[in-house]
Amino acid sequence: MSLEDPFWTAFVQIAQDEEIPINELAAKIDAARLVDAGLASAIRVFVLTWYQKGAS
């Protein structure tokens, strides 16, 4: 899986904030994603959604 640096940094920060390993967070996202969406895309959407909710 390949993520751009800003998404990777945000993904790692979210895992730290949630106090879970990044592998566990990735597994949760993987289990919830749509079949036709790649894992990297699902993580990007997750990160974007996470920060949008925090900005509200």
Secondary structure, 3 states (H helix, E strand, C coil): CCCCHHHHHHHHHHHHHHCCCHHHHHHHHHHHCCCCCCHHHHHHHHHHHHHHHHHC
